[in-house]
Amino acid sequence: MSVLPLVDGAAGASCCPPALSAQALAPAAAGALAPMFKALSDPIRLRLLSLIASTSEICVCELTDAFAVTGATISHHLRVLREAELVDCQRRGTWVYYWAKRDALGLLGGLLTGPVTHQSELISADPDVVRLLADPLRARIVEILAAGPASTSHLVAETGAKQPNVSGHLRQLREAGVVEAETRGRYTFYRLVPRALRGAAAHLTGLAERAEAHESAFRAA
């Protein structure tokens, strides 16, 4: 996986983006990560990734049998996951075997939140949260809000998008519980709800840990 820029001109930057609650991403990093979230916005692909990450590797024949859809549909979804660099595969004879790329899963999980110290802070991993972050503009809004509350006019200025578009995305983020609004005088400020990101982050991090454990066992065998 290529190195992702964090903040333009940052010295000593790590190869992995920081948690959104710690530092906002550069636009280029958002553009690189958004396709991963977009790939996971489909329920079939999300379950496929879960099945793949639950073992060191799995045959495509087992994946096809786990769904009530055609093999061609499964092949399409696997191609999307592979193009998003979430899984990799290898052909052996007549079958293709898939495994999860744990670095990519860890990258996504670590991006959304830092370490969770209290289990009660977790919420269920709502697929809608992942689906919302698949949109580049919504992802950019979330990044900006990670640095602190902001008004609509500030978000418009930072993103360069039209106000109706920004307002529409804010409404979707509010409906999903990712963002809350607070009125101060004549202005409305929006802020992130950290626990809304932790559920999705914990789910992705869990997949990464399972993939890492199974990969280690596979390599040691």
C-alpha positions, 0 to 999 in steps of 0.5 A: 500500500502506498504511503498516504500524506497526512498534513501538507508539509508535516515533518516526520509524518508516519506512514499511517494517518492519525485518528481523526480525533487527533489530526485532520487529514490532507485532501489527498489522504481522504481521496486515497482512503475514501475508495476503501470505505466505499467498497465496504458500504455494500452489505455483501462486500462487508460480509465477504470481508468478514468471512475472509478476515475470519480465517487465514485464507478461504477458497472462492467456492466457500464464499460463493456457497455462503450467499444466495446470489450468483457466482458472478455477483460474488466475483464482482464484489471480490474484485471491488474489494481487491481493487480497494486493496482490502483483500488479495488472492492467488489462483491454485489450480482451478480455484482462487484463494483470498485473504484479508490485507490486515494493514489496510484494515488496521489503517481504516480502523486506526483512522476513525478513532484512537484506543478505546478505553471503555467498552461502554463507549462502543456502539454497534457498527452501523453500516450506514456510518461506513457508507456515509464516509464513502463520499469524499465530501462527507469524509472531508467534512468529518475530517474538518469537524475532527479539528473542532466544531464548525459552522456551515459557512466555515465548512463551505469555505474549507471544502469549496463546495456549494452551501446546499451540498454541504447542508445536505451532507450535514443532514445525513451525518446528523441523521446517522448520529455522526454529527450534532448541531448546537445553536450559538446566537445567529450561528449553528455549529456542528461537531462530531460525536466520537462514539458514532465513529468508534463502532465502525472503527472497532469493527474494522479493527477487529477484522484486522486483528482476526486477519493478523492472528490467522495469517500468523498461524498460517505462516507458522504452519 
